[in-house]
Amino acid sequence: MTEKLTLEEHQESPQMKNLEFILDIALQLTVELGRTKLLVKDVLQLNQGSVVELTKLAGEPLDVFVNSKLVARGEAVVVNDKFGIRLLDIVSPNERVDKVI
């Protein structure tokens, strides 16, 4: 029979203390709209109003990276006049930990 811990007991467990140690570590979150390759001459010709075609199609999920590792996919949303992302598909927790470390 497994023993259930109360919230207070769970927070005091050695595992929680170890986890609290890493909770304040800053990570870089990046959302990628798409990619492309350009020649140097094409980059030098870019100016205001230029359009660069990306590999993703309109409406395709955007890739979400943490420290350059794919962790989720989502869709762009607007929140209080700022862009955000609604997560649609998340990589499994074990895979995320493996990719972030």
N, C-alpha and C positions, 0 to 999 in steps of 0.2 A: 504494500500500500504506500503510495507516494504522499508525502507531507506537503500541504500547501502553506506558503508563507503569506503573512499579511504584507501590505504595502510597506509599512515601516520596517519589518524584518527583511524584506526583499531589498530595500534601499541600503540597509546596513551590511548586506552580504559582501564577502570579499570580491565576488564577480562584479557587483555594482560599483564598488570603490575603484576597481581597475578600469571599468568602463568610463566612470566620471573623469578619470585622468585624461582621456582622449577626446572628450566631448567638446572642449574649447579649442581644438586644433582647427585652424583655418584651412579650407580647401577651395580650390578654384573650380567653379561651375561654369561650363561653357555650353551654349546651345548653338548647334551648327545648322545653318540653312541649306548648305550644299557646298560643293567644291568644284574647282575647275583648274586647269593648267593653262598658263599663258606664257608666250615667249616674252623675253625682255623687251623687244621692240613694241609688242602690243601693250605692255604695262606702261611704257614711256608715252604711248599715245593716248592713255586714259586722261579724261578731263571731266569737269563738272558736267553732269548729264549723261555720261557714258553708261551703257548697260552691259553688265557682265553676266553671261548666261551660266547658270549653275547646273550641276548634275541632277538635282532632285526636281521632280515634277511638282507643280502647284498642288497643294492639298496633301502631299505626302507627309508622314510624321517627321518631326525634327529630331535630330539626335542630341541627347543630353550627355555630356561628359563631365566627370569629376576627375581632376588631375589628369586630363587627357585619356581617361578610360571610359568607354561607353557604359552608362549605368541605366539609361532609360530612353524612351521615345515619347514625344508629346506633340501638342499642337499650340500654335501661338494664340494668345488671348490678349485683350487690353483690359487693364485694371487701373482705375483712377488715372487715365491718360498715359499710362506707362505700359510697355510690353511685358508680358509674362508668359509662362508656359504651363499648360495643363498636361500633367503626365498621363499617358495612355497605357504604356507598357513599361514595366520595371524589370530589370534583370534580377534574377533570384538573389536573396541576401548573401548566400555563400559565394556566388559569382561576383557580386559587388565588392565584397571584402577582398577577395582575391585580386580584383582589378584595381582597387584603390590603393592597396598596400604596395 
